[in-house]
């Protein structure tokens, strides 16, 4: 689901650049979901689109970034990057996570998180900004970043990075009926050790 947008962010940074300008088209704005409130014909920096992409999970921003680079080329670049960092159980078919064809594993998402944490810390910094953020743990002081995801077929998904005992600890919950509760349960078990 929308955890896909973490790879979308990486691909945008690597193929367009943080200060690149992207003009939003009608197709992007017509994408399912209302998050982002982007305007047709208006230009945004990649940084601005990443804010919408990562905080409010804007599907419009995901499509706008992909279309700017060339939609098929962008999806190809996402898949190439996944393979390059060892995400062998992962396949992307769209930049937003709306497609059921986007598939990954908790192990692969750990690899993606490690890559982002070490190469693009600004991605997780954006996911920590509270304004408009839909991540359930964004208000916690030990929250280092993460991403939500939900579609009917995938159920609730949540990637959360915390500072536990002075080191980053990743909790990935996939296919959950209550992703925040399940994450909290795992968090509490880790803290009690």
VEXTOR-583269 format. One record per residue (C-alpha): chain; x, y, z; residue in one letter. Coordinates in nm, 4 decimals. Example, Ala and Ser with C-alpha at 12.3 -4.5 7.8 and 13.67 -1.06 7.14 Angstrom:
% residues 2
 kette        X        Y        Z rest
     A   1.2300  -0.4500   0.7800    A
     A   1.3670  -0.1060   0.7140    S
This chain:
% residues 193
 kette        X        Y        Z rest
     A   0.0000   0.0000   0.0000    X
     A   0.1260   0.3532   0.0682    X
     A   0.4506   0.2350   0.2235    X
     A   0.5378   0.2272  -0.1487    X
     A   0.5780   0.6037  -0.1208    X
     A   0.9087   0.5604   0.0604    X
     A   1.0580   0.4174  -0.2589    X
     A   0.8793   0.6889  -0.4565    X
     A   1.0612   0.9458  -0.2421    X
     A   1.3981   0.7774  -0.2953    X
     A   1.3432   0.7583  -0.6706    X
     A   1.2376   1.1233  -0.6895    X
     A   1.5465   1.2320  -0.4972    X
     A   1.7780   1.0240  -0.7140    X
     A   1.6205   1.0923  -1.0527    X
     A   1.4850   1.4477  -1.0191    X
     A   1.6606   1.6040  -0.7188    X
     A   1.5266   1.7815  -0.4127    X
     A   1.5032   2.1255  -0.5748    X
     A   1.3700   2.0033  -0.9096    X
     A   1.0498   2.1670  -1.0318    X
     A   0.7468   1.9520  -1.1151    X
     A   0.4352   2.0809  -1.2883    X
     A   0.1240   1.8967  -1.1738    X
     A  -0.1067   1.7648  -1.4447    X
     A  -0.4763   1.6795  -1.4461    X
     A  -0.4069   1.3056  -1.4342    X
     A  -0.2149   1.3439  -1.1070    X
     A  -0.4912   1.5489  -0.9461    X
     A  -0.7500   1.2958  -1.0641    X
     A  -0.5717   1.0146  -0.8779    X
     A  -0.7811   0.8511  -0.6056    X
     A  -0.7694   1.0322  -0.2707    X
     A  -0.7837   1.3985  -0.1772    X
     A  -0.4616   1.4376   0.0218    X
     A  -0.2245   1.7080  -0.0909    X
     A  -0.4699   1.9504  -0.2488    X
     A  -0.2403   2.0061  -0.5458    X
     A  -0.3424   2.2424  -0.8253    X
     A  -0.3401   2.1517  -1.1946    X
     A  -0.0780   2.3486  -1.3862    X
     A   0.1038   2.4692  -1.0760    X
     A   0.4732   2.3921  -1.0288    X
     A   0.6060   2.2540  -0.7029    X
     A   0.9564   2.1664  -0.5932    X
     A   1.0301   1.8007  -0.5314    X
     A   1.0726   1.8955  -0.1653    X
     A   0.7177   2.0358  -0.1523    X
     A   0.5762   1.7255  -0.3207    X
     A   0.7688   1.4994  -0.0814    X
     A   0.6078   1.6820   0.2104    X
     A   0.2625   1.5990   0.0712    X
     A   0.3704   1.2479  -0.0266    X
     A   0.5106   1.1523   0.3117    X
     A   0.2997   1.3432   0.5643    X
     A  -0.0523   1.3218   0.4246    X
     A   0.0208   1.0283   0.1905    X
     A  -0.0778   1.2213  -0.1217    X
     A  -0.1373   0.9930  -0.4184    X
     A  -0.1488   1.3045  -0.6382    X
     A   0.2071   1.3940  -0.5403    X
     A   0.3244   1.0389  -0.6150    X
     A   0.1760   1.0458  -0.9651    X
     A   0.3017   1.3994  -1.0321    X
     A   0.6585   1.2945  -0.9507    X
     A   0.6336   0.9831  -1.1662    X
     A   0.4813   1.1672  -1.4621    X
     A   0.7475   1.4366  -1.4469    X
     A   1.0231   1.1794  -1.4950    X
     A   0.8179   0.9661  -1.7332    X
     A   0.5719   0.7339  -1.5614    X
     A   0.7001   0.4004  -1.6951    X
     A   1.0626   0.5079  -1.6511    X
     A   0.9915   0.6091  -1.2924    X
     A   0.8325   0.2711  -1.2080    X
     A   1.1261   0.0970  -1.3744    X
     A   1.3673   0.3051  -1.1658    X
     A   1.1777   0.2099  -0.8471    X
     A   1.2118  -0.1586  -0.9312    X
     A   1.5760  -0.1235  -1.0312    X
     A   1.6551   0.0464  -0.6996    X
     A   1.4677  -0.2254  -0.5089    X
     A   1.6840  -0.4914  -0.6717    X
     A   2.0011  -0.2875  -0.6182    X
     A   1.9486  -0.2724  -0.2423    X
     A   1.8501  -0.6377  -0.2140    X
     A   1.4719  -0.6099  -0.2024    X
     A   1.4261  -0.9313  -0.4002    X
     A   1.0727  -0.9961  -0.2755    X
     A   0.9490  -0.6548  -0.3858    X
     A   0.7727  -0.5382  -0.7030    X
     A   0.6311  -0.1941  -0.7747    X
     A   0.3664  -0.1226  -1.0370    X
     A   0.2658   0.2302  -0.9339    X
     A   0.4195   0.5131  -0.7277    X
     A   0.1311   0.5605  -0.4823    X
     A   0.0633   0.2115  -0.3508    X
     A  -0.2943   0.1988  -0.4767    X
     A  -0.2300  -0.1086  -0.6891    X
     A  -0.2560  -0.4562  -0.5370    X
     A   0.0349  -0.5467  -0.7652    X
     A   0.2740  -0.3549  -0.5390    X
     A   0.4221  -0.6278  -0.3209    X
     A   0.6931  -0.6388  -0.0555    X
     A   0.8019  -0.8133   0.2630    X
     A   0.8932  -0.6935   0.6113    X
     A   1.2522  -0.8014   0.5422    X
     A   1.2657  -0.5959   0.2230    X
     A   1.1129  -0.2946   0.3967    X
     A   1.3879  -0.3194   0.6565    X
     A   1.6430  -0.2930   0.3737    X
     A   1.4637   0.0104   0.2311    X
     A   1.4481   0.1734   0.5743    X
     A   1.8207   0.1156   0.6297    X
     A   1.8964   0.2654   0.2878    X
     A   1.6845   0.5748   0.3540    X
     A   1.8106   0.6181   0.7102    X
     A   2.1725   0.6199   0.5926    X
     A   2.1434   0.7925   0.2533    X
     A   1.8370   1.0175   0.2712    X
     A   1.7675   1.1099   0.6356    X
     A   1.5582   1.4033   0.5095    X
     A   1.2899   1.1529   0.4081    X
     A   1.2350   1.0403   0.7659    X
     A   1.2700   1.3982   0.8902    X
     A   0.9719   1.4896   0.6704    X
     A   0.7699   1.2030   0.8185    X
     A   0.8292   1.3503   1.1668    X
     A   0.6686   1.6877   1.0912    X
     A   0.3399   1.6918   1.2786    X
     A   0.1374   1.9303   1.0626    X
     A  -0.0914   1.7230   0.8392    X
     A   0.0843   1.3985   0.9339    X
     A  -0.1311   1.0850   0.9515    X
     A   0.1238   0.8537   1.1196    X
     A  -0.0218   0.7499   1.4580    X
     A   0.3105   0.7892   1.6431    X
     A   0.4195   1.1261   1.5060    X
     A   0.3636   1.2939   1.8453    X
     A   0.6052   1.0639   2.0285    X
     A   0.9461   1.2011   2.1207    X
     A   1.1178   0.8720   2.0353    X
     A   0.9589   0.8511   1.6870    X
     A   1.2301   0.8751   1.4188    X
     A   1.0018   0.8430   1.1171    X
     A   0.7826   0.6048   0.9259    X
     A   0.4983   0.5568   0.6826    X
     A   0.1402   0.4363   0.6895    X
     A  -0.0322   0.2240   0.4268    X
     A  -0.3798   0.0914   0.3661    X
     A  -0.5809  -0.0533   0.0824    X
     A  -0.8630  -0.3031   0.1255    X
     A  -0.6600  -0.5891  -0.0191    X
     A  -0.3552  -0.5235   0.1995    X
     A  -0.5362  -0.4103   0.5146    X
     A  -0.3449  -0.1839   0.7542    X
     A   0.0309  -0.1482   0.7224    X
     A   0.2645   0.0607   0.9317    X
     A   0.6381   0.1186   0.9211    X
     A   0.7684   0.2915   1.2341    X
     A   1.1224   0.3748   1.3352    X
     A   1.1840   0.4514   1.7030    X
     A   1.4785   0.5442   1.9194    X
     A   1.4733   0.2663   2.1790    X
     A   1.7591   0.2521   2.4296    X
     A   1.9597   0.4961   2.2187    X
     A   1.9442   0.3106   1.8889    X
     A   1.7041   0.3024   1.5952    X
     A   1.4566   0.0147   1.6106    X
     A   1.2235  -0.0625   1.3205    X
     A   0.8756  -0.2075   1.3670    X
     A   0.6905  -0.3180   1.0531    X
     A   0.3281  -0.4297   1.0746    X
     A   0.1622  -0.5668   0.7610    X
     A  -0.1962  -0.6825   0.6989    X
     A  -0.3231  -0.5615   1.0352    X
     A  -0.6758  -0.4939   1.1577    X
     A  -0.5294  -0.2378   1.4027    X
     A  -0.1841  -0.1341   1.2893    X
     A  -0.1269   0.1224   1.5651    X
     A  -0.2248  -0.1221   1.8407    X
     A  -0.0114  -0.3996   1.6934    X
     A   0.2858  -0.1640   1.6647    X
     A   0.2380  -0.0492   2.0235    X
     A   0.2286  -0.4118   2.1425    X
     A   0.5594  -0.4870   1.9701    X
     A   0.7066  -0.1613   2.0991    X
     A   0.6073  -0.2454   2.4569    X
     A   0.7645  -0.5909   2.4293    X
     A   1.0901  -0.4386   2.3055    X
     A   1.0924  -0.1800   2.5852    X
     A   1.0314  -0.4431   2.8504    X
     A   1.3388  -0.6484   2.7583    X
